[in-house]
Amino acid sequence: MLTKPNPEKGLAEAGPFARDELAAVYRAIHSRRDVRDQFLPTPLPDDLLQRLLEAAHAAPSVGFMQPWSFILIRDEATRQAAHEAFSRANEEAAGLFSGERGDIYRSLKLEGIRKAPLSICITCDPDRAGSVVLGRTHNPRMDVYSTVCAVQNLWLAARAEGVGVGWVSIFHDADIKALLGIPERVEIVAWLCLGYVDQLYSEPELALKGWRERLRLADLVHEGRWPQDKA
């Protein structure tokens, strides 16, 4: 059912942030890191977790469909089962890289699921707003893109709160769906590990460890159309 417009709800100020607020936003963006191993065991307070979830829930979504759900996993046995699913998939992934790349891959510490005191499985329900959704009529993946915005909101809020986040993507969805009772129609978008950290890498860990360098922004910005020499 459509909600009738409320004339009492007007527009809000849209000017720039104060200088210190602006600096904090950019600091969170540029110092955010994917944490794989540096988690401390200290549990996250409930009020802090609530702020992070509210930040995620404030994300933009196409058609205002809000397709996300957040499954909080604190139970050690469940996290151990998830780690076992990850380990099986990780062995498969390791076999895809050979030589020096394989050595670097196997040297990465990927212990977030076991070390972080909290995991959050973020899902996308494609039916949340019905079968026909404003803005999704010609791109059915817009619900997933919206959910990724919620992941990013949570991640930046966590950085501002001094909480580390690691995104685990190496598992078979069927294993995690069976573990958490997720319906087949619902898509897993992210398994996030959350916990306090006392140190973060100054640059992305994969760059520091020689996996891949950051691309030059100037090479990725094109005026007006796709460059023909890269077609």
C-alpha beads as a LAMMPS data file, in Angstrom:
LAMMPS data file: protein, C-alpha beads

231 atoms
230 bonds

1 atom types
1 bond types

-500.0 500.0 xlo xhi
-500.0 500.0 ylo yhi
-500.0 500.0 zlo zhi

Masses

1 110.0

Atoms # bond

1 1 1 0.000 0.000 0.000
2 1 1 1.369 3.407 -0.926
3 1 1 1.870 5.873 1.895
4 1 1 0.208 9.228 1.379
5 1 1 2.635 12.170 1.368
6 1 1 2.885 14.036 4.654
7 1 1 3.039 17.784 3.969
8 1 1 4.548 18.330 7.424
9 1 1 7.692 16.494 6.407
10 1 1 9.803 19.061 4.574
11 1 1 13.304 19.306 3.235
12 1 1 16.412 19.416 5.411
13 1 1 19.567 21.471 5.092
14 1 1 21.925 20.059 2.444
15 1 1 25.033 22.176 2.898
16 1 1 28.549 20.817 3.429
17 1 1 29.695 19.414 6.760
18 1 1 31.861 21.394 9.123
19 1 1 35.576 21.015 8.405
20 1 1 36.260 18.549 11.255
21 1 1 33.198 16.465 10.370
22 1 1 34.244 16.376 6.736
23 1 1 37.756 15.275 7.647
24 1 1 36.340 12.452 9.789
25 1 1 34.245 11.121 6.900
26 1 1 37.220 11.026 4.542
27 1 1 39.455 9.536 7.229
28 1 1 37.012 6.657 7.702
29 1 1 36.905 6.059 3.955
30 1 1 40.654 6.109 3.373
31 1 1 41.719 4.219 6.516
32 1 1 39.122 1.436 6.276
33 1 1 40.775 -1.967 5.964
34 1 1 39.692 -5.568 5.483
35 1 1 40.785 -7.238 8.740
36 1 1 41.712 -10.892 8.449
37 1 1 43.571 -11.794 11.626
38 1 1 44.081 -8.899 14.055
39 1 1 40.854 -9.188 16.056
40 1 1 40.815 -8.861 19.837
41 1 1 38.498 -11.179 21.817
42 1 1 36.683 -8.350 23.641
43 1 1 32.918 -8.518 22.926
44 1 1 31.283 -5.521 21.284
45 1 1 28.844 -3.621 23.540
46 1 1 25.184 -3.903 22.564
47 1 1 24.745 -0.151 22.108
48 1 1 27.715 0.020 19.733
49 1 1 26.400 -2.916 17.712
50 1 1 23.014 -1.206 17.522
51 1 1 24.645 1.923 16.086
52 1 1 26.437 -0.139 13.437
53 1 1 23.229 -1.913 12.447
54 1 1 21.342 1.372 12.289
55 1 1 24.059 2.772 10.021
56 1 1 23.688 -0.256 7.746
57 1 1 19.903 0.062 7.760
58 1 1 20.226 3.721 6.716
59 1 1 21.813 2.695 3.410
60 1 1 20.198 3.726 0.128
61 1 1 18.113 1.070 -1.582
62 1 1 16.512 1.001 -5.001
63 1 1 12.768 1.483 -4.723
64 1 1 13.311 1.828 -0.965
65 1 1 12.959 -1.960 -0.872
66 1 1 15.451 -2.428 2.005
67 1 1 16.216 -6.030 1.007
68 1 1 18.800 -6.688 3.706
69 1 1 18.650 -8.824 6.847
70 1 1 21.367 -9.259 9.467
71 1 1 22.027 -12.620 11.144
72 1 1 24.179 -12.140 14.249
73 1 1 26.431 -15.115 15.008
74 1 1 28.141 -15.174 18.388
75 1 1 27.924 -18.900 19.137
76 1 1 31.377 -20.464 19.004
77 1 1 30.141 -23.774 17.622
78 1 1 28.363 -22.063 14.735
79 1 1 31.404 -19.931 13.964
80 1 1 33.576 -23.057 14.038
81 1 1 31.240 -24.800 11.586
82 1 1 31.388 -21.751 9.319
83 1 1 35.183 -21.788 9.537
84 1 1 35.221 -25.420 8.476
85 1 1 33.076 -24.539 5.446
86 1 1 35.480 -21.699 4.669
87 1 1 38.532 -23.970 5.062
88 1 1 37.177 -26.482 2.568
89 1 1 36.504 -23.761 0.016
90 1 1 39.827 -22.090 0.743
91 1 1 41.703 -25.258 -0.123
92 1 1 39.873 -25.312 -3.447
93 1 1 40.759 -21.645 -4.017
94 1 1 44.423 -22.172 -3.145
95 1 1 44.689 -24.754 -5.895
96 1 1 43.764 -22.112 -8.468
97 1 1 46.937 -20.103 -7.826
98 1 1 50.362 -21.462 -8.717
99 1 1 53.951 -20.435 -8.164
100 1 1 54.622 -17.218 -6.260
101 1 1 50.938 -16.282 -6.273
102 1 1 50.109 -19.567 -4.610
103 1 1 52.782 -18.991 -1.966
104 1 1 51.428 -15.525 -1.172
105 1 1 47.874 -16.839 -1.026
106 1 1 48.785 -19.565 1.426
107 1 1 50.727 -17.093 3.588
108 1 1 47.686 -14.899 4.215
109 1 1 46.168 -15.352 7.660
110 1 1 42.427 -15.765 7.285
111 1 1 41.349 -16.446 10.856
112 1 1 38.633 -13.829 11.254
113 1 1 35.732 -16.242 11.681
114 1 1 37.364 -17.928 14.665
115 1 1 39.078 -14.892 16.219
116 1 1 36.427 -12.176 15.907
117 1 1 33.827 -12.291 18.718
118 1 1 30.957 -11.580 16.313
119 1 1 30.044 -12.497 12.767
120 1 1 27.178 -10.977 10.803
121 1 1 25.739 -12.720 7.775
122 1 1 24.074 -10.069 5.602
123 1 1 21.481 -11.370 3.182
124 1 1 19.326 -10.016 0.368
125 1 1 15.650 -10.941 0.022
126 1 1 14.636 -10.345 -3.617
127 1 1 10.942 -10.541 -2.683
128 1 1 11.049 -7.938 0.110
129 1 1 9.171 -5.322 -1.948
130 1 1 7.244 -7.633 -4.277
131 1 1 7.943 -8.851 -7.774
132 1 1 7.918 -5.429 -9.469
133 1 1 10.149 -2.864 -7.757
134 1 1 10.652 0.758 -8.716
135 1 1 14.148 1.012 -10.209
136 1 1 14.646 -2.761 -10.494
137 1 1 12.405 -3.237 -13.528
138 1 1 15.315 -3.443 -15.960
139 1 1 18.192 -4.535 -13.728
140 1 1 17.221 -7.393 -11.408
141 1 1 20.494 -7.134 -9.466
142 1 1 19.702 -3.728 -7.992
143 1 1 18.517 -5.403 -4.780
144 1 1 21.966 -6.938 -4.289
145 1 1 23.693 -3.650 -5.106
146 1 1 21.514 -1.981 -2.471
147 1 1 22.545 -4.585 0.096
148 1 1 26.204 -3.937 -0.665
149 1 1 25.560 -0.282 0.213
150 1 1 24.410 -1.487 3.640
151 1 1 27.657 -3.439 4.001
152 1 1 29.687 -0.332 3.178
153 1 1 27.703 1.819 5.623
154 1 1 28.326 -0.663 8.422
155 1 1 32.018 -0.898 7.528
156 1 1 32.609 2.857 7.596
157 1 1 30.674 3.273 10.842
158 1 1 32.726 0.434 12.340
159 1 1 35.968 2.154 11.329
160 1 1 34.816 5.340 13.054
161 1 1 34.017 3.302 16.189
162 1 1 37.423 1.568 16.242
163 1 1 35.923 -1.769 15.200
164 1 1 37.611 -3.942 12.593
165 1 1 35.640 -5.683 9.856
166 1 1 36.640 -8.584 7.637
167 1 1 34.569 -9.728 4.649
168 1 1 34.657 -13.511 4.146
169 1 1 33.546 -14.600 0.682
170 1 1 35.271 -17.968 0.290
171 1 1 32.609 -20.583 0.952
172 1 1 29.873 -22.448 -0.852
173 1 1 26.578 -20.655 -0.253
174 1 1 24.787 -23.960 0.244
175 1 1 26.972 -24.752 3.278
176 1 1 26.195 -21.449 5.004
177 1 1 22.515 -21.541 4.087
178 1 1 22.224 -24.991 5.645
179 1 1 24.122 -23.861 8.745
180 1 1 21.983 -20.758 9.329
181 1 1 18.639 -21.941 7.948
182 1 1 18.579 -19.356 5.155
183 1 1 15.834 -19.970 2.537
184 1 1 16.968 -20.894 -0.947
185 1 1 15.462 -17.745 -2.507
186 1 1 17.456 -15.467 -0.176
187 1 1 20.956 -14.535 -1.323
188 1 1 23.991 -14.337 0.947
189 1 1 25.795 -11.081 0.202
190 1 1 28.437 -10.942 2.934
191 1 1 29.764 -12.799 5.945
192 1 1 31.389 -10.092 8.066
193 1 1 33.706 -10.678 11.029
194 1 1 33.612 -7.863 13.592
195 1 1 35.783 -7.111 16.598
196 1 1 37.977 -4.527 18.208
197 1 1 41.459 -4.094 16.755
198 1 1 44.372 -2.124 18.153
199 1 1 46.231 -1.834 14.849
200 1 1 45.352 -1.601 11.170
201 1 1 47.567 -1.804 8.110
202 1 1 48.581 1.625 6.786
203 1 1 47.732 0.420 3.279
204 1 1 45.564 -2.466 2.042
205 1 1 47.136 -5.716 3.232
206 1 1 47.111 -7.286 -0.228
207 1 1 49.074 -4.315 -1.582
208 1 1 51.638 -4.467 1.215
209 1 1 52.107 -8.206 0.733
210 1 1 52.642 -7.947 -3.001
211 1 1 49.368 -9.392 -4.243
212 1 1 48.219 -6.394 -6.255
213 1 1 48.964 -2.674 -6.427
214 1 1 46.354 0.058 -6.250
215 1 1 45.409 1.199 -9.738
216 1 1 45.931 4.826 -10.720
217 1 1 42.679 6.762 -10.527
218 1 1 43.680 8.772 -13.604
219 1 1 43.636 5.565 -15.663
220 1 1 40.068 4.803 -14.593
221 1 1 38.382 8.144 -15.266
222 1 1 37.058 8.697 -18.799
223 1 1 35.306 11.743 -20.182
224 1 1 32.053 11.228 -22.044
225 1 1 32.464 7.637 -23.252
226 1 1 34.510 4.466 -22.937
227 1 1 38.024 4.930 -24.428
228 1 1 38.298 3.218 -27.768
229 1 1 41.825 1.987 -27.097
230 1 1 40.385 -0.091 -24.236
231 1 1 37.371 -1.439 -26.119

Bonds

1 1 1 2
2 1 2 3
3 1 3 4
4 1 4 5
5 1 5 6
6 1 6 7
7 1 7 8
8 1 8 9
9 1 9 10
10 1 10 11
11 1 11 12
12 1 12 13
13 1 13 14
14 1 14 15
15 1 15 16
16 1 16 17
17 1 17 18
18 1 18 19
19 1 19 20
20 1 20 21
21 1 21 22
22 1 22 23
23 1 23 24
24 1 24 25
25 1 25 26
26 1 26 27
27 1 27 28
28 1 28 29
29 1 29 30
30 1 30 31
31 1 31 32
32 1 32 33
33 1 33 34
34 1 34 35
35 1 35 36
36 1 36 37
37 1 37 38
38 1 38 39
39 1 39 40
40 1 40 41
41 1 41 42
42 1 42 43
43 1 43 44
44 1 44 45
45 1 45 46
46 1 46 47
47 1 47 48
48 1 48 49
49 1 49 50
50 1 50 51
51 1 51 52
52 1 52 53
53 1 53 54
54 1 54 55
55 1 55 56
56 1 56 57
57 1 57 58
58 1 58 59
59 1 59 60
60 1 60 61
61 1 61 62
62 1 62 63
63 1 63 64
64 1 64 65
65 1 65 66
66 1 66 67
67 1 67 68
68 1 68 69
69 1 69 70
70 1 70 71
71 1 71 72
72 1 72 73
73 1 73 74
74 1 74 75
75 1 75 76
76 1 76 77
77 1 77 78
78 1 78 79
79 1 79 80
80 1 80 81
81 1 81 82
82 1 82 83
83 1 83 84
84 1 84 85
85 1 85 86
86 1 86 87
87 1 87 88
88 1 88 89
89 1 89 90
90 1 90 91
91 1 91 92
92 1 92 93
93 1 93 94
94 1 94 95
95 1 95 96
96 1 96 97
97 1 97 98
98 1 98 99
99 1 99 100
100 1 100 101
101 1 101 102
102 1 102 103
103 1 103 104
104 1 104 105
105 1 105 106
106 1 106 107
107 1 107 108
108 1 108 109
109 1 109 110
110 1 110 111
111 1 111 112
112 1 112 113
113 1 113 114
114 1 114 115
115 1 115 116
116 1 116 117
117 1 117 118
118 1 118 119
119 1 119 120
120 1 120 121
121 1 121 122
122 1 122 123
123 1 123 124
124 1 124 125
125 1 125 126
126 1 126 127
127 1 127 128
128 1 128 129
129 1 129 130
130 1 130 131
131 1 131 132
132 1 132 133
133 1 133 134
134 1 134 135
135 1 135 136
136 1 136 137
137 1 137 138
138 1 138 139
139 1 139 140
140 1 140 141
141 1 141 142
142 1 142 143
143 1 143 144
144 1 144 145
145 1 145 146
146 1 146 147
147 1 147 148
148 1 148 149
149 1 149 150
150 1 150 151
151 1 151 152
152 1 152 153
153 1 153 154
154 1 154 155
155 1 155 156
156 1 156 157
157 1 157 158
158 1 158 159
159 1 159 160
160 1 160 161
161 1 161 162
162 1 162 163
163 1 163 164
164 1 164 165
165 1 165 166
166 1 166 167
167 1 167 168
168 1 168 169
169 1 169 170
170 1 170 171
171 1 171 172
172 1 172 173
173 1 173 174
174 1 174 175
175 1 175 176
176 1 176 177
177 1 177 178
178 1 178 179
179 1 179 180
180 1 180 181
181 1 181 182
182 1 182 183
183 1 183 184
184 1 184 185
185 1 185 186
186 1 186 187
187 1 187 188
188 1 188 189
189 1 189 190
190 1 190 191
191 1 191 192
192 1 192 193
193 1 193 194
194 1 194 195
195 1 195 196
196 1 196 197
197 1 197 198
198 1 198 199
199 1 199 200
200 1 200 201
201 1 201 202
202 1 202 203
203 1 203 204
204 1 204 205
205 1 205 206
206 1 206 207
207 1 207 208
208 1 208 209
209 1 209 210
210 1 210 211
211 1 211 212
212 1 212 213
213 1 213 214
214 1 214 215
215 1 215 216
216 1 216 217
217 1 217 218
218 1 218 219
219 1 219 220
220 1 220 221
221 1 221 222
222 1 222 223
223 1 223 224
224 1 224 225
225 1 225 226
226 1 226 227
227 1 227 228
228 1 228 229
229 1 229 230
230 1 230 231
